[in-house]
Amino acid sequence: MEPVKIHIPSELFEPAETQTFRGTAELGVVTVGADEYCFAEPCTWEVEVTNTGGALLLRGSVQAEGVCACSRCLEEASISFDGAIEGYFVISAEGHDDELEEDEFSLLPEDHDIDLTPLILQGLLLDAPAQPLCQEGCKGICPQCGCNLNEGECNCTEEDGFADAANPFAILKDLDLS
């Protein structure tokens, strides 16, 4: 992903000043945990920068459409993202609030260019589903033969071990507990 930078103009160094920035970013392929999302179209983002008196507060959103493998059937799943962008940049290292932890803010670079790339990716990561699905009621694949159950029933029967394969506790049925 190419860096997405915004330049902070001199007007924003006055307390209580606000300015909105908008743009798009090419994401390409983004890995979220075990899932790999492909973004064919650029994401759109909008961020409002507000001078809070000694620091810049960034708040906004990022929207994108990503494609990955469904967690249940491995078919293509299209996922809509609508993530939040948040950041806090201290204007000067001198006089910043000592009560803030170092991971709660960043220092504004000397060139006044803020790279939004990590904030955009964070917004997408936090909006990513734990299990991306091709459809809400995805039936998955047969654990015995691998048939996609969304396309129809498979030919597996209970005699083939389908019931046992579908139940991870089936091995316990023959356990003698007496």
N, C-alpha and C positions, 0 to 999 in steps of 0.2 A: 504494500500500500504506500502510495506517495504521501509525503507529509502534507498535512492540511494546516496552513498557517494563516493567522490573522494579524494584522499590524494594528497596534493600539495607537490611535492618533492623540495628539497633545490635548485635545478637548477632554478626553477621558481621565486626565490627571487632576481635574477639578472634582472635589467631593460632590456626590449625589448626581453626577452626570451619568447618562445611560446611552448606549448605542447598540443597535442590533446588526448582526452579521448573518448572512445566508450564503449557502453554497452547496456544492456537490462534491463527492469524493468517490474515486474508484477503489473498491475494496478487494476485488479479485476473490481469493479463497481465504477464508478465516476459519481457524480451528477453535472449537469451543468444546473443551473436554474431549470426549471420544468422537464427537461429530465434526464433520468438515462441511462448511457452508460455502457454496459458490454463488457469488453475487455478479450476475451478468450485467445488470444495470447499476449505475452509480447510486449511492445513497444520497439523500438530501438531508441537510442539517440547517439548523437555525440556532443562534446563541445570542443571548442578551448579556452585555457586559455592563456592570454597574460599579462605579467607584464608591466604596463604602467608607472612604476616609482612611487612606493608608493601604488599601488593598482593593483588588478587582474581583468581583463575584461574577462568575460565569454560570448562566443557567439557560438551558435550551433543550432541544430534542433532535433525534436522528431517526429517520425512517428509511427502511430498506426492505427488499424482497430477496430472500436467500433460498437456495435449493440444497437439500441434503437427503441422505437416505433415511427412510422411515425406521424408527426403532423396532417396530414389530414385523414388518413384511419386507423391508429393505428396498421398497420401490421409492421412486422420487417423491419427495415431500416439499412443497412450497410453503415457506414460513414467512409471515409478515412481522417485521420488527418495528417497534415504536419505543425507542429507548430514551432515557433522560441523560442530558449532558450537564455535568456539574463540575465546577472547579473554583479554586480560591487562590489567587496570586497576590502575594505581598509585593507592594511596589518597591519598598526599600527594606533591606535587612535590618536597618537601624530602626528601633522603636516599634518592632512588630510585637504583638501580644504574646507575652511569655507563657500564657496559659494554653496556647495552641500547641498541639503535638506536631512534630515535624512532618508526619504523614498526612496532616489535614490541610496543608497548603504547599504551594510552590513559590519560588521567588521569580518575579517578573524578569525575563532576560533583559540585558542591557540594550539590545537592539529593539526592544518592545514588540517582538514577534512571538506570539503564543502558538505553539504547535498543538492543534486540537486533536491530532491523531490518537493519542492515548485516551482522551476523553470520549471520542467517538466510539472507539473499540470497547471501552468500559461500558458505555451505554448499551451497545449491542449485546455484550456478554451478559449483562444483568437482565436483559429482556429475553434471552434465549430460553426456550423451553427445556425442561429437564429431559423429556423424551419427545423429540420431534415426531409427529405422526402425519401420515399422508391424508388421513381423515379421522375425525373424532372416534368413530366406531371401528377402527381398523382391527380386523380379526387376526392378523399376523400370518405366520406360516405354520404348517403342520409340523410338529416336532419329530414325527416319524419319517415322513417322506419329503418334507420341504415344500409341499404344494402351497401356493398363495391362496389362503382361505377366503380372500376378498373376491377371488375370481370364481369361486364355487367350492363345493365340498370335495374332499379327496376320497380315495377309495380305501383308506385305512379303516380297519375295524378294531373293536376291542380285542379280538383274538390276535391281531397283529401287534398288540402292545400299545395301541394309541392311548388308551386310558392311562396306562402306566407312564408313558412318555410325557403326557400332559400334566401329570401330578408328580412334583418332585419328591413327595413323601411316600410314593407308591412302594418304594423299597422296604418300608417299615411294615407293610401289611403281613409279611410272613415272619415277623419278629416274635419270638415266644417270650412273653413277659411274665409267665407264671413261675 
